């Protein structure tokens, strides 16, 4: 049986691994300036697009955020589903934004 102290140490070890998530942005993700319009509608480079059901938006800190929490005019990478709806979005960090787009 674990002592409370040993259990706390084990919990801290496993929790720290969860915080160190790797950001995996697909190489084929498109790049654009994104902002929230309303509800499940966003604008990418000025063109309104719908978010797919279950779409996931990750902040520059790699946290999942709701569409209304997208910082205005953020540079992002995104993928679309077979219907052309935006499926995943990654708000770019300043370091990621400074890198050239590999798709061009």
N, CA, C and O of each residue as an XYZ file, in Angstrom:
416
protein
N       0.847     -1.186      0.000
C       0.000      0.000      0.000
C       0.885      1.239      0.000
O       1.887      1.298      0.713
N       0.510      2.226     -0.802
C       1.280      3.457     -0.912
C       0.955      4.397      0.240
O      -0.186      4.499      0.691
N       1.979      5.066      0.689
C       1.751      6.117      1.687
C       1.207      7.332      0.946
O       1.378      7.444     -0.268
N       0.559      8.232      1.656
C       0.041      9.433      0.986
C       1.151     10.228      0.296
O       0.929     10.787     -0.779
N       2.315     10.286      0.885
C       3.421     11.031      0.293
C       3.886     10.368     -1.010
O       4.130     11.058     -2.000
N       4.009      9.034     -1.016
C       4.430      8.313     -2.222
C       3.398      8.471     -3.329
O       3.750      8.627     -4.498
N       2.143      8.431     -2.962
C       1.081      8.606     -3.949
C       1.139     10.002     -4.562
O       0.932     10.161     -5.765
N       1.420     11.008     -3.745
C       1.524     12.378     -4.234
C       2.705     12.534     -5.191
O       2.597     13.219     -6.208
N       3.829     11.900     -4.865
C       4.999     11.953     -5.742
C       4.683     11.299     -7.087
O       5.019     11.849     -8.135
N       4.043     10.137     -7.064
C       3.683      9.464     -8.318
C       2.718     10.307     -9.139
O       2.846     10.398    -10.360
N       1.764     10.915     -8.472
C       0.806     11.778     -9.167
C       1.521     12.952     -9.823
O       1.201     13.307    -10.957
N       2.477     13.555     -9.139
C       3.220     14.689     -9.699
C       4.034     14.268    -10.915
O       4.127     15.016    -11.889
N       4.619     13.086    -10.868
C       5.423     12.596    -11.993
C       4.552     12.403    -13.232
O       4.922     12.830    -14.326
N       3.403     11.764    -13.064
C       2.528     11.503    -14.210
C       1.859     12.776    -14.715
O       1.640     12.918    -15.918
N       1.534     13.696    -13.825
C       0.905     14.952    -14.240
C       1.875     15.812    -15.041
O       1.458     16.487    -15.982
N       3.149     15.803    -14.691
C       4.110     16.627    -15.423
C       4.264     16.140    -16.868
O       4.516     16.946    -17.765
N       4.120     14.854    -17.099
C       4.182     14.325    -18.468
C       3.033     14.813    -19.310
O       3.198     15.032    -20.510
N       1.872     14.990    -18.713
C       0.707     15.473    -19.456
C       0.876     16.931    -19.859
O       0.346     17.351    -20.888
N       1.604     17.706    -19.066
C       1.809     19.115    -19.385
C       2.781     19.311    -20.547
O       2.731     20.341    -21.219
N       3.636     18.372    -20.788
C       4.661     18.502    -21.825
C       4.164     17.923    -23.147
O       4.816     17.061    -23.737
N       3.024     18.393    -23.604
C       2.460     17.899    -24.845
C       3.255     18.424    -26.036
O       3.694     19.574    -26.050
N       3.427     17.583    -27.007
C       4.109     17.980    -28.232
C       3.058     18.522    -29.191
O       1.964     17.971    -29.309
N       3.398     19.586    -29.860
C       2.492     20.213    -30.820
C       2.773     19.625    -32.193
O       3.838     19.863    -32.762
N       1.839     18.867    -32.725
C       2.003     18.226    -34.024
C       1.091     18.881    -35.056
O      -0.068     18.498    -35.213
N       1.626     19.860    -35.744
C       0.883     20.510    -36.812
C       1.258     19.797    -38.114
O       2.435     19.759    -38.475
N       0.285     19.235    -38.817
C       0.597     18.506    -40.056
C       1.299     19.394    -41.079
O       1.004     20.584    -41.190
N       2.219     18.810    -41.814
C       2.976     19.566    -42.822
C       2.068     20.112    -43.915
O       2.387     21.136    -44.520
N       0.937     19.448    -44.182
C       0.044     19.907    -45.244
C      -1.012     20.900    -44.749
O      -1.909     21.270    -45.507
N      -0.920     21.332    -43.493
C      -1.876     22.308    -42.966
C      -1.699     23.635    -43.697
O      -0.581     24.069    -43.975
N      -2.821     24.260    -43.998
C      -2.781     25.561    -44.675
C      -2.564     26.652    -43.642
O      -2.827     26.458    -42.456
N      -2.085     27.800    -44.098
C      -1.765     28.908    -43.202
C      -2.621     30.101    -43.573
O      -2.830     30.375    -44.755
N      -3.119     30.813    -42.571
C      -3.920     31.993    -42.848
C      -4.192     32.792    -41.594
O      -3.934     32.348    -40.475
N      -4.724     33.991    -41.812
C      -5.110     34.861    -40.705
C      -6.542     34.518    -40.335
O      -7.421     34.497    -41.197
N      -6.782     34.249    -39.060
C      -8.078     33.737    -38.621
C      -8.693     34.652    -37.570
O      -7.997     35.257    -36.755
N     -10.007     34.731    -37.614
C     -10.758     35.445    -36.568
C     -12.125     34.796    -36.429
O     -12.617     34.152    -37.356
N     -12.727     34.971    -35.268
C     -14.064     34.435    -35.015
C     -15.089     35.416    -35.552
O     -14.946     36.623    -35.360
N     -16.126     34.917    -36.224
C     -17.204     35.764    -36.726
C     -18.385     35.666    -35.775
O     -18.764     36.652    -35.142
N     -18.965     34.476    -35.674
C     -20.028     34.210    -34.703
C     -20.323     32.724    -34.697
O     -20.149     32.047    -35.711
N     -20.766     32.216    -33.568
C     -21.101     30.805    -33.458
C     -19.977     29.916    -33.949
O     -18.858     29.988    -33.441
N     -20.266     29.076    -34.936
C     -19.277     28.152    -35.500
C     -18.721     28.672    -36.832
O     -18.237     27.899    -37.659
N     -18.798     29.995    -37.022
C     -18.287     30.621    -38.231
C     -17.016     31.391    -37.900
O     -16.970     32.174    -36.952
N     -15.985     31.149    -38.705
C     -14.727     31.873    -38.577
C     -14.414     32.488    -39.932
O     -15.020     32.126    -40.940
N     -13.481     33.405    -39.952
C     -13.011     33.972    -41.217
C     -11.524     33.668    -41.321
O     -10.763     33.915    -40.386
N     -11.119     33.130    -42.463
C      -9.715     32.857    -42.745
C      -9.341     33.689    -43.952
O      -9.901     33.522    -45.036
N      -8.393     34.583    -43.757
C      -7.977     35.509    -44.805
C      -9.179     36.242    -45.396
O      -9.249     36.470    -46.604
N     -10.118     36.604    -44.533
C     -11.281     37.380    -44.940
C     -12.442     36.577    -45.497
O     -13.512     37.139    -45.730
N     -12.267     35.282    -45.717
C     -13.334     34.437    -46.253
C     -13.986     33.657    -45.113
O     -13.305     32.968    -44.353
N     -15.305     33.770    -45.002
C     -16.004     33.057    -43.936
C     -16.038     31.568    -44.214
O     -16.304     31.134    -45.335
N     -15.763     30.790    -43.172
C     -15.735     29.326    -43.261
C     -16.460     28.766    -42.045
O     -16.497     29.399    -40.990
N     -17.030     27.590    -42.193
C     -17.707     26.913    -41.094
C     -16.751     25.929    -40.415
O     -15.954     25.260    -41.072
N     -16.849     25.859    -39.100
C     -16.114     24.841    -38.365
C     -16.886     23.534    -38.459
O     -18.113     23.524    -38.366
N     -16.175     22.448    -38.640
C     -16.792     21.125    -38.699
C     -17.309     20.739    -37.317
O     -16.790     21.220    -36.310
N     -18.324     19.879    -37.255
C     -18.753     19.368    -35.946
C     -17.562     18.699    -35.254
O     -16.872     17.876    -35.855
N     -17.333     19.048    -34.017
C     -16.214     18.480    -33.265
C     -14.879     19.114    -33.599
O     -13.833     18.577    -33.233
N     -14.895     20.247    -34.287
C     -13.639     20.928    -34.635
C     -12.852     21.247    -33.375
O     -13.418     21.475    -32.306
N     -11.542     21.258    -33.527
C     -10.658     21.517    -32.400
C      -9.775     22.711    -32.733
O      -9.137     22.757    -33.784
N      -9.752     23.675    -31.821
C      -8.925     24.866    -31.979
C      -7.921     24.880    -30.838
O      -8.305     24.811    -29.670
N      -6.645     24.968    -31.168
C      -5.588     25.010    -30.147
C      -4.968     26.395    -30.132
O      -4.620     26.954    -31.172
N      -4.836     26.936    -28.926
C      -4.214     28.244    -28.752
C      -2.714     28.132    -28.962
O      -2.190     27.035    -29.154
N      -2.023     29.263    -28.928
C      -0.566     29.263    -29.047
C       0.073     28.508    -27.883
O       1.210     28.048    -27.987
N      -0.662     28.379    -26.769
C      -0.181     27.607    -25.616
C      -0.542     26.139    -25.721
O      -0.293     25.366    -24.796
N      -1.128     25.752    -26.846
C      -1.542     24.377    -27.141
C      -2.747     23.919    -26.324
O      -2.973     22.718    -26.175
N      -3.517     24.862    -25.795
C      -4.735     24.527    -25.065
C      -5.914     24.559    -26.026
O      -5.944     25.372    -26.950
N      -6.877     23.685    -25.812
C      -8.086     23.696    -26.639
C      -8.940     24.880    -26.199
O      -9.207     25.059    -25.011
N      -9.365     25.689    -27.175
C     -10.173     26.868    -26.874
C     -11.458     26.839    -27.698
O     -11.549     26.135    -28.704
N     -12.441     27.610    -27.261
C     -13.694     27.752    -28.008
C     -13.492     28.802    -29.095
O     -12.598     29.639    -28.974
N     -14.303     28.777    -30.156
C     -14.105     29.728    -31.257
C     -14.087     31.192    -30.820
O     -13.302     31.982    -31.345
N     -14.935     31.558    -29.875
C     -14.982     32.962    -29.456
C     -13.723     33.407    -28.722
O     -13.536     34.605    -28.510
N     -12.860     32.481    -28.332
C     -11.615     32.820    -27.644
C     -10.446     33.003    -28.609
O      -9.323     33.252    -28.171
N     -10.691     32.883    -29.919
C      -9.618     33.100    -30.900
C      -9.223     34.568    -30.840
O     -10.070     35.443    -31.015
N      -7.939     34.849    -30.592
C      -7.514     36.254    -30.609
C      -7.738     36.848    -32.005
O      -7.473     36.179    -33.004
N      -8.217     38.081    -32.087
C      -8.500     38.675    -33.401
C      -7.267     38.679    -34.309
O      -6.150     38.948    -33.868
N      -7.500     38.375    -35.577
C      -6.462     38.419    -36.606
C      -5.208     37.642    -36.214
O      -4.090     38.141    -36.338
N      -5.411     36.421    -35.742
C      -4.303     35.541    -35.375
C      -3.812     34.792    -36.608
O      -4.600     34.435    -37.483
N      -2.518     34.559    -36.668
C      -1.967     33.727    -37.718
C      -2.097     32.283    -37.256
O      -1.739     31.953    -36.125
N      -2.611     31.424    -38.130
C      -2.886     30.042    -37.731
C      -2.607     29.094    -38.880
O      -2.480     29.501    -40.034
N      -2.517     27.840    -38.541
C      -2.502     26.754    -39.521
C      -3.792     25.981    -39.285
O      -4.281     25.907    -38.157
N      -4.342     25.407    -40.350
C      -5.619     24.711    -40.221
C      -5.724     23.598    -41.247
O      -5.041     23.600    -42.271
N      -6.594     22.652    -40.945
C      -6.911     21.577    -41.887
C      -8.418     21.573    -42.096
O      -9.181     22.035    -41.248
N      -8.828     21.042    -43.239
C     -10.252     20.943    -43.557
C     -10.630     19.483    -43.744
O      -9.778     18.638    -44.017
N     -11.918     19.197    -43.594
C     -12.390     17.828    -43.800
C     -12.832     17.641    -45.252
O     -12.669     18.541    -46.076
N     -13.384     16.482    -45.555
C     -13.793     16.150    -46.924
C     -14.885     17.076    -47.448
O     -15.042     17.217    -48.661
N     -15.647     17.712    -46.546
C     -16.709     18.626    -46.950
C     -16.238     20.067    -47.050
O     -17.034     20.962    -47.337
N     -14.947     20.302    -46.816
C     -14.407     21.658    -46.877
C     -14.586     22.463    -45.605
O     -14.288     23.657    -45.575
N     -15.073     21.814    -44.548
C     -15.238     22.511    -43.272
C     -13.927     22.448    -42.485
O     -13.187     21.467    -42.565
N     -13.653     23.512    -41.725
C     -12.409     23.588    -40.963
C     -12.487     22.608    -39.795
O     -13.376     22.697    -38.949
N     -11.546     21.678    -39.768
C     -11.563     20.593    -38.778
C     -10.652     20.866    -37.586
O     -11.043     20.649    -36.439
N      -9.435     21.343    -37.858
C      -8.468     21.605    -36.783
C      -7.769     22.926    -37.047
O      -7.488     23.275    -38.193
N      -7.494     23.655    -35.977
C      -6.829     24.954    -36.073
C      -5.744     25.012    -35.000
O      -5.960     24.602    -33.859
N      -4.577     25.526    -35.381
C      -3.494     25.769    -34.437
C      -3.118     27.240    -34.548
O      -2.592     27.667    -35.576
N      -3.382     28.021    -33.500
C      -2.943     29.410    -33.467
C      -1.422     29.374    -33.323
O      -0.905     28.712    -32.423
N      -0.715     30.062    -34.181
C       0.743     29.982    -34.188
C       1.372     30.840    -33.091
O       0.888     31.926    -32.773
N       2.450     30.329    -32.527
C       3.254     31.103    -31.585
C       4.057     32.112    -32.405
O       4.159     31.958    -33.623
N       4.628     33.136    -31.773
C       5.466     34.075    -32.543
C       6.624     33.368    -33.260
O       6.990     33.760    -34.368
N       7.198     32.340    -32.646
C       8.289     31.598    -33.275
C       7.790     30.825    -34.494
O       8.456     30.806    -35.529
N       6.618     30.184    -34.379
C       6.046     29.451    -35.509
C       5.654     30.392    -36.639
O       5.840     30.074    -37.814
N       5.107     31.557    -36.280
C       4.680     32.534    -37.287
C       5.871     33.104    -38.054
O       5.737     33.465    -39.223
N       7.026     33.187    -37.410
C       8.224     33.734    -38.066
C       8.833     32.764    -39.075
O       9.611     33.171    -39.938
N       8.484     31.489    -38.969
C       9.019     30.503    -39.897
C       8.286     30.596    -41.238
O       7.083     30.855    -41.268
N       8.999     30.387    -42.339
C       8.323     30.422    -43.646
C       7.344     29.268    -43.784
O       7.539     28.200    -43.203
N       6.299     29.490    -44.551
C       5.307     28.445    -44.792
C       5.917     27.403    -45.703
O       6.333     27.728    -46.816
N       5.981     26.166    -45.262
C       6.604     25.081    -46.030
C       5.798     24.682    -47.248
O       6.317     24.009    -48.138
N       4.534     25.085    -47.305
C       3.674     24.714    -48.424
C       3.996     25.529    -49.687
O       3.661     25.113    -50.796
N       4.638     26.675    -49.518
C       4.929     27.542    -50.684
C       6.319     27.308    -51.203
O       6.732     27.945    -52.172
